[in-house]
């Protein structure tokens, strides 16, 4: 009998030994996601817990977003891998795996079905309290007895505008020699006198300044004497204006009377219409005033006997159309010669 049951008993014993791990796996209770987390923290107590406290302090803000994203992926309730003996439930690992490494605790957390990874579990220390929200600091009440700082409104400072100097103004029909009698340019001023006066300007137009680096205005050879008027309120650099009834000098040209302004950039008919509208007395012959852009000559009966008011009006129109006093009326290379053609005295509109 002992020999008959010997092989059979050996087979039964082997079956019992091999079925023992399967029985243990079936008897082991299934662990959910929270159980996996608890095993992780139980296994990671000590040095790992201290490390999670340090890491969670630096990355607490990003943990909440990562946890909410991973928890909403929707893992299946349970899945058993065929032929491998692993049991997974609730989106997490049970911690026990069969097959080749069966019966040993798992050292990694699966993220295949939405379970949080090890790095995500140790990012924020608030997991230990069951929440991922960072604590909100309490409101600090205001200190009793605090005195509010009053708002200071500085007084507005008002300064009266500087009144411009009262200068003589020439109007149409007035004699400029009478209006500017005190502003004649003199050639024999011995001392500058008060700054801003006609004598002051005339003196420094014909005498060099003793200031270091001052420009020698006397080299400009400004005109002076009868018929030349200092522009009120100007500086010694501004040349005087001719108010005589005839031309101040004979220009170096064979053209009788010379040409007052250069050619304009608009047609002659348009230019004559604008000049006539300003009151400039045009003529079919006489003093050549300028040329139109198409070569049409424009004349006035007598430029020199015209009022400075009309001269200024004609000069403004011609300058707007790129026409300037002809170079034959310039006494030096630094000025266009407006004063030499009688333009620049303060006037009013017609």
C-alpha positions in Angstrom: 0.0 0.0 0.0 2.9 2.3 0.9 4.4 1.7 -2.5 1.0 2.2 -4.3 0.3 5.6 -2.7 3.8 6.8 -2.8 3.7 8.4 -6.3 0.1 9.5 -5.8 0.9 11.2 -2.6 3.8 13.0 -4.1 1.6 14.4 -6.8 -1.0 15.6 -4.3 1.7 17.3 -2.2 3.1 19.1 -5.3 -0.4 20.3 -6.2 -1.0 21.7 -2.8 2.3 23.5 -2.8 1.7 25.1 -6.3 -1.9 26.1 -5.4 -0.8 27.9 -2.2 0.2 31.2 -4.0 -3.1 31.3 -5.9 -5.0 30.8 -2.7 -3.1 33.6 -1.1 -3.8 36.0 -4.0 -7.5 35.2 -3.9 -7.7 35.7 -0.2 -5.9 39.0 -0.3 -8.4 42.0 -0.2 -8.4 44.3 -3.2 -6.8 47.7 -2.6 -8.2 50.9 -4.2 -6.3 54.0 -5.2 -6.3 55.3 -1.7 -4.8 52.0 -0.4 -2.0 52.3 -2.9 -1.3 55.9 -1.7 -1.3 54.7 1.9 1.2 51.9 1.1 3.4 54.4 -0.7 3.5 56.7 2.3 3.9 53.8 4.8 6.8 52.5 2.8 8.2 56.0 2.4 8.2 57.0 6.0 11.3 58.4 7.5 13.7 59.8 4.9 11.2 59.7 2.1 8.6 61.6 4.1 11.2 64.3 4.9 12.1 64.5 1.2 8.4 64.9 0.3 8.0 67.8 2.7 10.9 69.6 1.0 9.8 68.9 -2.6 6.2 69.8 -1.8 7.1 73.2 -0.5 8.7 74.2 -3.8 6.2 72.6 -6.2 3.0 73.0 -4.3 1.4 75.3 -6.9 1.9 73.0 -9.8 0.7 69.9 -7.9 -2.9 70.9 -7.9 -3.1 71.3 -11.7 -1.2 68.0 -12.3 -3.5 66.0 -9.9 -6.7 67.4 -11.3 -5.5 66.6 -14.9 -4.5 63.0 -14.0 -7.6 62.3 -11.9 -10.0 63.2 -14.8 -8.5 60.8 -17.4 -11.1 58.1 -16.5 -9.4 54.8 -15.7 -11.4 51.5 -15.9 -12.6 49.9 -12.6 -10.4 46.8 -12.7 -8.3 44.9 -15.1 -6.4 41.6 -14.8 -3.6 41.0 -17.2 -3.9 37.6 -18.8 -1.2 35.2 -18.0 0.7 37.6 -15.7 -1.3 37.3 -12.5 -1.3 41.0 -11.7 -4.3 42.6 -10.1 -5.2 46.3 -10.6 -8.3 48.0 -9.3 -9.6 51.6 -9.0 -7.0 53.0 -11.4 -4.1 52.0 -9.1 -1.9 49.0 -8.4 -2.6 46.5 -5.7 1.0 46.4 -4.6 1.3 42.5 -5.1 2.2 41.1 -8.5 2.3 37.4 -9.6 4.2 35.8 -12.4 8.0 36.2 -12.2 8.0 38.7 -9.4 4.8 37.5 -7.7 4.3 38.1 -4.0 6.6 41.1 -3.7 5.5 44.7 -3.1 5.5 46.9 -6.2 8.2 49.6 -6.3 6.5 51.8 -9.0 3.0 53.2 -9.4 1.4 52.6 -12.7 0.1 55.6 -14.7 -1.3 53.6 -17.5 -4.8 53.9 -16.4 -4.7 57.4 -14.8 -3.0 56.5 -11.5 -0.7 59.2 -10.1 3.0 58.7 -10.4 5.5 58.6 -7.6 6.7 62.1 -8.4 3.2 63.4 -8.3 2.5 61.8 -5.0 5.5 63.4 -3.3 5.1 66.9 -4.8 2.8 68.5 -2.2 2.8 67.8 1.6 -1.0 68.6 1.7 -1.6 65.0 0.4 -0.9 63.8 4.0 -4.0 65.8 5.1 -6.2 64.5 2.2 -6.2 67.7 0.2 -4.2 69.4 -2.6 -5.2 73.0 -1.9 -2.6 75.3 -0.6 -3.5 76.9 2.8 -4.9 80.4 2.6 -3.3 82.9 5.0 -5.8 84.6 7.3 -6.7 88.2 6.9 -4.6 90.5 9.0 -6.8 93.0 10.8 -5.9 96.7 10.7 -4.0 98.0 13.7 -6.1 99.9 16.2 -5.4 103.6 16.6 -3.9 104.0 13.1 -4.1 107.5 11.8 -4.8 107.9 8.0 -2.4 110.0 6.1 -4.1 113.1 4.7 -3.8 113.8 1.0 -1.9 117.0 0.5 -3.0 119.3 -2.4 -0.2 121.7 -3.2 -1.4 125.2 -4.1 -1.5 126.0 -7.8 1.0 128.6 -8.8 0.0 131.1 -11.4 2.5 133.3 -13.0 1.4 136.2 -15.2 2.6 135.9 -18.7 5.5 138.1 -19.7 4.1 141.0 -21.6 5.8 141.4 -25.0 7.5 144.7 -25.7 5.3 147.2 -27.4 6.8 147.5 -30.9 5.7 149.9 -33.6 3.5 148.3 -36.2 3.3 149.6 -39.7 -0.1 149.7 -41.4 -1.1 150.1 -45.0 -0.8 153.8 -46.1 1.5 154.9 -43.2 4.9 156.3 -43.9 7.5 153.9 -42.6 10.0 156.7 -42.1 7.6 158.3 -39.5 6.6 155.1 -37.8 10.2 153.8 -37.4 11.9 157.2 -36.8 13.6 155.9 -33.6 14.9 152.7 -35.3 17.1 154.1 -38.0 20.4 152.3 -38.5 23.3 154.7 -37.8 26.9 154.3 -38.9 28.6 156.5 -36.3 27.4 155.1 -32.9 30.3 155.6 -30.4 28.8 153.4 -27.6 26.3 150.6 -27.5 24.1 152.1 -24.9 21.1 150.1 -23.5 20.6 146.6 -24.8 17.8 146.2 -27.4 17.8 149.7 -28.6 18.6 150.8 -32.2 21.9 152.3 -31.1 22.9 149.0 -29.4 22.1 147.0 -32.5 23.8 149.5 -34.8 26.9 149.6 -32.7 27.5 145.8 -32.7 26.7 145.5 -36.4 29.7 147.6 -37.1 32.0 146.9 -34.1 33.4 143.5 -33.2 32.5 142.2 -29.7 35.3 141.7 -27.2 33.8 138.4 -26.0 35.9 135.3 -26.6 34.7 133.4 -29.7 32.2 136.0 -30.7 31.4 136.2 -34.5 32.8 139.4 -36.1 29.5 140.9 -37.3 31.4 143.9 -38.8 32.7 141.6 -41.5 29.1 141.3 -42.9 29.2 144.9 -44.0 25.6 145.7 -43.0 24.1 148.8 -44.5 23.4 151.9 -42.5 22.3 155.5 -42.9 19.3 157.1 -44.4 16.6 154.7 -45.7 17.8 151.7 -43.5 15.7 150.7 -40.5 16.5 148.3 -37.6 13.8 145.7 -37.1 12.4 146.4 -33.6 13.0 143.5 -31.1 15.6 141.9 -33.3 19.3 141.2 -32.6 22.5 142.6 -34.1 22.7 139.5 -36.4 19.5 140.6 -38.3 20.3 143.0 -41.0 18.4 146.3 -41.4 15.5 146.8 -43.9 15.4 149.2 -46.8 12.5 151.6 -46.8 13.7 154.0 -49.5 11.6 154.9 -52.5 14.3 153.8 -55.0 16.5 150.7 -55.1 19.3 150.8 -52.5 22.1 150.0 -54.9 22.7 149.0 -58.5 22.8 145.2 -58.6 25.6 143.6 -60.6 23.6 142.7 -63.6 22.8 144.1 -67.0 19.1 143.7 -66.4 17.6 147.2 -65.7 16.3 147.3 -62.2 17.3 143.7 -61.6 15.0 140.8 -60.6 13.4 140.9 -57.2 12.6 137.2 -56.6 13.6 133.9 -58.2 11.3 131.6 -60.2 8.4 129.9 -58.5 7.2 126.3 -58.7 3.7 127.1 -60.0 2.3 128.4 -63.2 2.5 132.2 -63.9 -1.3 132.6 -64.0 -1.8 130.9 -60.6 0.9 133.0 -59.1 -0.5 136.3 -60.5 -4.0 135.3 -59.1 -2.6 134.9 -55.6 -0.6 138.1 -55.7 -3.5 140.1 -57.0 -5.7 138.6 -54.3 -3.2 140.0 -51.6 -3.4 143.5 -53.1 -0.1 143.5 -54.9 -0.4 146.0 -57.9 0.7 143.9 -60.9 1.5 145.4 -64.3 2.2 144.2 -67.8 5.7 145.7 -67.7 8.1 147.6 -65.4 9.9 145.9 -62.5 10.5 142.2 -63.0 9.1 140.6 -59.8 9.6 136.8 -60.5 9.0 134.1 -63.1 6.2 131.4 -62.9 7.1 127.8 -63.1 6.2 127.8 -66.8 8.5 130.8 -67.5 5.8 133.5 -67.5 7.3 136.8 -66.3 5.5 138.7 -63.6 5.9 142.5 -63.2 5.0 145.3 -60.8 4.9 148.9 -61.7 7.4 149.9 -59.0 8.6 147.6 -56.3 10.5 150.2 -54.2 7.7 152.7 -53.9 5.3 150.0 -52.6 4.3 149.9 -48.9 6.2 147.4 -46.7 2.9 145.9 -45.9 2.4 144.8 -49.6 6.0 143.8 -49.9 5.6 141.4 -46.9 2.4 140.0 -48.4 4.1 139.4 -51.8 7.2 137.8 -50.1 5.0 135.4 -48.1 3.3 134.1 -51.3 6.5 133.8 -53.3 8.3 132.0 -50.5 5.4 129.5 -50.2 6.0 128.6 -53.8 9.8 128.2 -53.4 10.7 131.7 -54.6 13.2 133.8 -52.6 15.0 137.2 -53.0 17.4 137.0 -55.9 21.0 136.6 -55.0 21.8 139.9 -56.7 20.3 141.7 -53.7 22.3 139.8 -51.1 25.1 141.8 -49.5 26.8 138.8 -47.9 26.7 135.0 -48.2 24.9 134.6 -44.9 21.5 136.2 -45.8 18.9 136.0 -48.5 18.6 139.7 -48.9 15.0 140.1 -47.6 16.0 143.4 -45.8 17.6 144.7 -49.0 14.3 144.3 -50.9 12.3 146.0 -48.1 10.8 142.9 -46.5 10.8 142.1 -42.7 9.3 145.1 -40.9 6.5 144.3 -38.4 3.1 144.9 -40.1 -0.5 143.6 -39.8 -2.6 141.9 -42.4 -4.3 143.9 -45.0 
